[in-house]
Amino acid sequence: MSFRAAVLKLVKKIPRGRVATYGQLATLLGRPRSARAVGQALRRADGVPWHRVVNAQGGISRRSRMSGMMTQRLLLEQEGIVFRRGRVVLVRFRWQGRRLNLFRNDGILRG
């Protein structure tokens, strides 16, 4: 399984009304320094709840189009997620996912 496929599989597991950070997902996938790669994998995320992934401070990451940022906030608010000063209240809404065993010790993806 590729890293991108693993990211998409994990994002699908984030339940409605919860969020995860890019770095949190990277850590759960066994690649704690790959938060940017998680973001890249989500660029073309069809059919996954991409809007449930926020930055480390609980904010919506900047995009080239403002409409994507507004869409993300609206989708999160529709799920009951509360923002305080423009950021998701992570202590209340962060998803506590489990690490996926997708990697071997040598860092090669399984599958």
N, C-alpha and C positions, 0 to 999 in steps of 0.2 A: 504494500500500500504506500502510495506517495505521501509526502508531508501534507500537500494540499488536500488530498482525500481524507487524511486523518483529521485535519482541522475541520473540514466540513462535517465529518461524522460526529465530532465532539460538539460542534456548535448546535447540531440538531438535538443534542441531549439537554441543552439549557432549557429549563421549563419556563412556561409563560409566567411573567411577573418576576423574573430573576434576570440578572446580568452577570457577565464574566468580563474580566479584563484581557487584553491581548497577551500580556505577560503571564497571567494566570493560565490561559489556555496553552501557551508555549511550555510552561512548567509541567502541566498535566500530560503533555505529549512527550516529556522527557528532554525537551530542548529549552531550558530556562532562559537562554539569551536570544531567543528567536521571535520576540514579540512583533517585530516588523514583518517577518515572514508570515506570521499569522494574518496580519493586515493585508499583505499581498494576496494571500490565499482567498481572502474574503472579497477581493475586488470584483470577482465574477461569480459571486455566490448565488446561484439560482436555486430557489426552493429550500433555502435554509434561513433561519431567523437571524440574519446578520445584524439586525438592529439591537440585538441583546449583547453585543460586544462593545465595550467602552474602554477608554484609556485608563491608566493607572490611578488617576484622580477621580474617576467616575464621570469624566466629561466626555462629550461627543467630539471625536477627533475631527480636525479640519479636513475639508474636501475641496476639490476644485469647484464644485457646484454647491452653493448654499442650500439648494432645494433638498439635497440628500441629507444634510444635517437636520433640517427642519422635519423631514419625513421621519428620521430616526427618533427624534424627540417625541413627535406625535404618536408613533407606534408604541414607544415605551410608556407614555402617559396613558394610552388606551389600555395597556396591560396593568395599570395601577401603580406603576413605578413613580415615586416621588422625587422631584428635583429640589435641591436646596442650593441657591446661588449658582444655578446653571449646571449643577453636577448631581449625579445619582447618589443617593445616600447608601454607600456601599455596605456599611455595617448592617443595614436592614435588608438590602436587596441582592447582595452578592450570592451567587450560586456556589455551593461547596461541592464541586464535582470530584470525581475520582480519577486518578491517573490511569490512562489507558496503557496497556502493555503492548505497544506497537513497535518498540525498538529493542534490539539486542544490545548487549553491553558494548559492542563495537560501533554503535551509532547507526547501523544499517537498518532501514525499515523492513519489517516483516511483510510477507504477503507477496 
